[in-house]
Amino acid sequence: MQLIQLLIISSLAIAACGSSEKTAKQEKSSEPTTNSTTMTAPNQENKYRLIVSFISIGEGTDPDARKIMDGVIEKWNQKTGKSIEMVAMPWGREGEVDFCFRLNELSTDDQVTFVKDLKKSMEGRNLIQFAENQEGRFKN
């Protein structure tokens, strides 16, 4: 008898949880939607001039690449007298990370040169990928 009561109570609890989820989903779907122009506009807040991805193929990321990248950034900080800002966004289990640069502190010409310098410093390193003028993988 106690087993039957336990099963009934469990069933009721599960049913109650399921109905509250449906209610929350229904409430969200009844919220007003934005117009299509707003929804398709690029997300400028999440757009970066340069994204440097440290990837892994089962053995972790390139252990020396971060030192090289930091050296290029330091050279540019000294050259321009400005601090180049980046956002690190970890995304993997083996140390994978995206370093995202907006480069707003540099002129357009300096941005192009900085990107070239950083890419040149990473030549031959197959665990480093670059993306330019892209949205980040994650929202920050």
N, C-alpha and C positions, 0 to 999 in steps of 0.2 A: 504494500500500500504506500509506504514512504517513497519507494522508487517511482511510482506513478505520479505522486505529488511533485517530486523533484523534477521529473520530466515535464510536467505541465508548467511549472514555474519557470524552468529554463526556456521552454518554447515561448512563453509570454514575454520574457525578457528580450529574447532575440527578436521577436516580432516588434516590440516597442522600439528597439534600436533601429531596426530597418525603416520603420515609418518616420522616425525623426530625420533620417538621412534623406528620405524622399521629400520631406517637407522643406529641408534646407536647400535641396537641389531645385525644387519648384520655386522657392523664393528667389534664388539666384537667377533662374531663367525668366522671372517676371520683371527683373530690374531693367530699366531702360538701357538700350544699347546705343553706342556712339555711332555717328554717321560713318560711312565707308571711307571717306577721305581721311578721317582721323585714324582709323584702324589700319590703313595701308601706308600711312606716312612712315618713313624710316625713323627708327628710334635713335635720335641724336645723342641722348644721354648714355646709351650703351655702345656708341660707335667709337672706335679707336683708330688712330693714324697707323699704328703698328701693333701687331700681336706676335710675340715670340713664344712659341709653344715648345716646351721641353717634353718630348714624348719618350715612351719606353716600348721596347719590343721584348718584354719578358725578363729583362735584366736590369731594370732601373734606368734612370736618366743619365745623361753625359755628366760625369762628375766635375769636369774642368770647364764646361760651358758657362756656368754661372760666374766663375771668376773672370772669364774673358769678357762676358757681357758687362759685369760691374766695372771692369777696367775701361771699356769704351764709354760707359756712362760717366765715370769719374773724369776722363779726358775731356768730355764735352762740358761737364760742370765747370771745370777749370777754364776751358777755352771761352765759354760764354759768360761766366760769372753767374749763371742761373742753375737752379737745381732741377734736373730732369726727373719728372715724377712718373712713377709706374705703379700699377696695381697688380699684385700677385693673386692669381685665382687657381688654387690647387683643385685638381679634378680626378686624380687617379690614385691607385693603391701603391704604386711604385715610385712616387715622387713626381708624377706628371703635374705640370703647372703651366699656366699661361701667364706671361708677363705682358701687361697691356699698357700701351703708351698713347696718350692723347697728343703730346708734344705741343700743347698750346703755348708753352714758354719759348718756343723757337719760331723764327720766321719760316715762311714756306720754303725758301731756298735751304735754310739750315735743316729743316725737317728732312728734305730729300737727301742731303749729305749725311745726316745722322743715320738714316735708314741704310744708305749704301755702306757706311762705315761698319755698322753692326752686322750687316749681311756678309761683308767681306771678312770680318773677324771670325765668322762661323763657317766659312767655306770648308767643305770636307767633313763636316759633322752631321752625320745622317740622322741624329736624334733631335735635331732642331728644325722647326718649321716656322715659316713667316707668313703672315697675312697682313695685307695693307687695306686701310679704309674699310674695315669690317666691324660688325657688331661682335661684342664679346660672346663667348659661349654661355656665360651666366650673367644674370643681372647683379649689379653690385650696389 
